[in-house]
Amino acid sequence: MAQKTIAGVNLEVTEDGYLENPSLWTEEIAKEIAKEEGIELTEKHFEVIKFIRENAEAGLTIRKVGKSGIVDIKGFYDLFPGGPLKISTKIAGIKKPASCV
Amino acid sequence: MKKILILGAGTGGTIMANKLRKSLDREEWDITIVDKHKTHYYQPGFLFIPFGIYNKQDVIKPKANFIPAGVNLIYSDIDKVVAEENKVLLEGGKVLNYDFLIVATGTRVDPDETPGLKGELWHKEIFDFYTVEGALALQEYFETWKGGKLVMSIAELPFKCPVAPLEFVFLADEYFTKVGIRDKVDITYVTPLPGAFTKPKATKMLGALLEEKNIKVIPDFYLESVDNKEKKIKSYDGLEIPFDVLTIVPVNKGDDMVERSGMGDDLNFIPTDKHTLRSEKYENIFVLGDASNIPTSKAGSVVHFAAEVLFDNLLCAIKGRELRAKFDGHANCYIETGFGKGSLIDFNYETEPLPGTYPLPGIGPFGLLQNTKMNHYGKVIFRWIYWHMLLKGKELPVENHMSMAGKKKS
């Protein structure tokens, strides 16, 4: 487990940079993680992030975010290019979604 | 007379009917099982049909053969569950009341969820092998195929038997080698996962095998649509992959009955306590196997292990006691790797597939995360075990909970 200072807060993060404790997350932390991913957060981003944080427990899929009414799947990709679920969960400060197979 | 109602006479429902009838007093408990189909499919066998290893007769038997005397078997479509009133409506208006309900209606493929998938090329140059029709159509197609680009694509997670598409490309490699046209067949494995499999150690082992067999992997590909004219699959972020023949794992969804009952999530899987296997919402409803949303593989082995737990907990619930048994998400999958060999993975909610031996520590006979002839025999013999022991709820000589014995951590 690694320590990392994000937005002036000393946090525990996983090997690939996910917060260990989602309750310590703030919008400032989100902005800084997003910057590292090359993303400037807009209001739309935060709407998606809110949905993601609220649904973290129930399990998330790209399809589910696409049905959230906030963005469709294409829009989700546009906001978080590359791997929208991987990147958005990191910014949202929740655990990396485990694809259970 | 009190009533237990089981919806779905697939692997899980059939096992439960057998277990419950054996243990519950016939004077006291009425057991009914409902399914719309009369045929029981040995679904792990579908994989072998495209390569002419099994035919249709190898994978079908009448469901009625496996339902014990003393259980009412009804063939009917299910309209919906009215959980608040403890009743199930069948198509045509028949009503079944229950004291306890077990939902085991499984998962099915829904090609309509992906635009263009069920277009003009469906079962002509685009095939699934999760239905007997798809598997048979593909077998006929492969018999005369001259080679080209074979693309194996997975539309969405989760899907039934997560190792099946891997096994499919391994078997395709063997098949086209034996037919003598492997050099003309370009095999590509396209997955929404970041690699060949989810968990690190298995991904490494299987990734190496794919490379060895000259099968290309395209990870992180989230399928948006299929272009029948240009014969390409397209991802949401604009990637395109051309194919001559496309084999697909379509989007998996729970039964439509779940949606009509208002019991499911966005893919019609029922929110279920992953340890007790009871519905999160209703105290007298249990969910067995693929129909649930528990975070483990959708597979027959899981259903078999979960059935033990559900059985214990149902007996507790009947007596009004706290649910005692806890499911650990145990899954155990043989992976056909081609040329008479196979691998085996054994894992649960907490523990990823690790190398070692199974079921006996140090002895085996099966090798975990190893590629051996013995593992292949395990898979071959399993069909007999399935028909003759597993469905009837007989004891198998393996532990219900995953065991760390025989596994190596590093």
Contacts between the chains, C-beta under 8 A, distances in Angstrom:
chain1	res1	chain2	res2	distance
A	58	B	265	7.6
A	58	B	271	7.7
A	59	B	293	7.2
A	59	B	295	6.7
A	61	B	156	7.5
A	61	B	157	6.6
A	61	B	266	8.0
A	62	B	192	7.9
A	62	B	222	5.9
A	62	B	236	7.8
A	63	B	156	6.3
A	63	B	266	6.7
A	63	B	267	7.3
A	64	B	266	5.4
A	67	B	266	5.5
A	73	B	222	7.6
A	73	B	224	7.3
A	73	B	236	5.3
A	74	B	224	7.7
A	74	B	236	5.7
A	76	B	236	7.9
A	77	B	236	4.8
A	77	B	237	4.9
A	81	B	237	6.7
A	82	B	220	7.8
A	82	B	237	7.4
A	83	B	194	7.7
A	83	B	220	5.8
A	86	B	194	7.8
A	98	B	198	7.3
A	98	B	295	7.2
A	99	B	157	5.3
A	99	B	158	7.8
A	99	B	193	5.9
A	99	B	198	4.8
A	100	B	158	6.5
A	100	B	198	7.0
A	100	B	295	3.9
A	100	B	296	6.0
A	100	B	297	7.4
A	101	B	157	7.2
A	101	B	158	6.9
A	101	B	162	3.7
A	101	B	193	7.6
A	101	B	197	6.6
A	101	B	198	4.4
A	101	B	199	7.8
A	101	B	297	5.9
